Amino acid sequence: MSYDKTKTFDRAEEEMDKKIEEKEEQDITSLNWGRLFKEPIETLYMLMKDGQAFKVSSQDEGEVFLTLGTLEKQLRTSERDYKTGDIAVIIHNHLKGGRISPTDKKLHFRLKKYGFKGNFLLYSHIANKTIEYKSKEKK
């Protein structure tokens, strides 16, 4: 795959491709995900099982607005129509907060309802660490 080193998204996509290769060797939360989040806005990256990466941002410092309809549009490429179940990793950042928010939990719940089984991660700028959210399974 070829990347344009001058474009932020291409650099981020290249980093994510490297992380896929490293994922089997390391705990996913121990990777330096912070390198992806240099802009002063919340951003969400989706890494597909085959290595394709997608970026979503509302250009806002407080949230990434993502509906399931928007997600479906984001996951369509000229080569493939990805589904929620094809997502291996979702990671987004919080500039000010250091915890998974109620909105994040709702998004995770909705995504799981539509087949998402991947890792749901949050990168906290304040704590400079990555947090994995796993919802509690109902008994």
C-alpha positions in Angstrom: 0.0 0.0 0.0 1.3 3.5 -0.8 1.0 6.4 1.6 1.5 10.2 1.2 3.8 11.1 4.1 2.6 14.7 4.0 -1.0 13.9 4.8 -2.1 13.4 8.4 -4.6 10.6 7.5 -2.1 8.7 5.4 0.4 8.8 8.2 -2.2 7.7 10.7 -3.3 4.9 8.4 0.3 3.7 8.0 0.7 3.7 11.8 -2.5 1.6 12.1 -1.3 -0.9 9.5 1.9 -1.3 11.6 -0.2 -1.7 14.7 -2.2 -4.6 13.1 1.1 -6.4 12.5 2.2 -5.7 16.1 -1.2 -6.5 17.7 -0.4 -10.2 17.9 2.8 -9.5 19.7 1.6 -7.0 22.3 -1.4 -6.1 24.4 -3.5 -3.7 22.3 -3.7 -1.1 25.1 0.0 -0.9 25.5 0.7 0.3 22.0 1.4 4.0 21.6 -2.0 5.0 20.1 -1.4 8.7 21.1 0.7 9.2 18.0 -2.6 9.1 16.0 -4.2 11.9 17.9 -2.2 15.1 17.2 -5.1 17.4 16.2 -6.9 19.3 18.9 -10.2 17.6 18.1 -11.9 14.3 18.9 -11.2 11.7 16.2 -12.3 8.1 15.8 -10.4 5.5 13.8 -11.8 2.2 12.7 -9.4 -0.5 11.8 -10.9 -3.3 9.8 -9.8 -7.0 10.1 -8.1 -6.8 6.7 -6.1 -3.7 7.7 -8.2 -1.0 6.0 -8.5 2.1 8.1 -11.2 4.7 8.3 -11.2 8.1 10.1 -14.3 9.9 11.5 -14.3 13.4 13.0 -16.9 16.0 13.7 -14.1 18.6 13.9 -15.2 19.2 17.5 -13.0 19.1 20.6 -15.8 17.5 22.7 -17.3 14.7 20.7 -17.3 12.5 17.6 -20.9 12.4 16.3 -21.4 9.0 14.7 -24.8 7.5 13.8 -25.2 4.0 12.5 -26.2 5.5 9.1 -23.1 7.6 8.9 -21.0 4.6 10.0 -22.5 2.5 7.1 -21.6 5.2 4.6 -18.1 5.5 6.1 -17.5 1.7 5.7 -18.3 1.7 1.9 -15.4 1.9 -0.5 -15.3 1.4 -4.2 -13.8 -2.1 -3.6 -15.8 -3.3 -0.6 -18.9 -2.7 1.5 -17.7 -3.4 5.0 -20.0 -4.3 7.8 -19.8 -3.5 11.5 -18.6 -7.1 12.1 -15.6 -6.4 10.0 -14.2 -3.8 12.4 -11.3 -5.2 14.5 -10.5 -2.0 16.5 -12.3 1.2 17.2 -10.3 3.9 19.0 -11.1 7.5 19.7 -9.6 10.1 21.9 -10.8 12.3 24.7 -8.9 15.6 25.0 -10.2 16.5 28.4 -11.7 13.4 30.0 -9.9 10.3 31.1 -12.8 7.9 31.2 -15.2 6.1 28.9 -18.2 8.4 28.8 -21.9 7.3 28.9 -22.1 8.3 25.2 -19.2 6.0 24.4 -20.9 3.2 26.3 -24.1 3.7 24.3 -22.2 3.7 21.0 -20.4 0.5 22.0 -23.8 -1.1 22.9 -25.3 -0.1 19.5 -22.3 -1.3 17.6 -22.4 -4.7 19.4 -26.1 -4.9 18.5 -25.1 -4.6 14.9 -22.3 -7.2 15.0 -19.2 -5.4 16.3 -17.0 -7.8 18.2 -13.7 -5.9 18.1 -11.7 -3.9 20.6 -13.3 -0.6 21.7 -10.6 1.7 22.9 -10.2 5.2 24.2 -7.0 7.2 24.2 -6.9 9.8 27.1 -4.7 12.8 26.4 -4.8 13.7 30.1 -3.7 10.3 31.4 -1.6 9.6 28.2 -2.9 6.1 28.1 -5.3 3.8 26.3 -8.3 2.3 28.0 -10.2 -0.7 26.6 -14.0 -0.8 27.3 -15.7 -4.1 27.6 -19.4 -4.1 28.4 -20.6 -6.6 31.0 -22.3 -9.6 29.4 -25.8 -10.4 30.6 -26.2 -13.7 32.4 
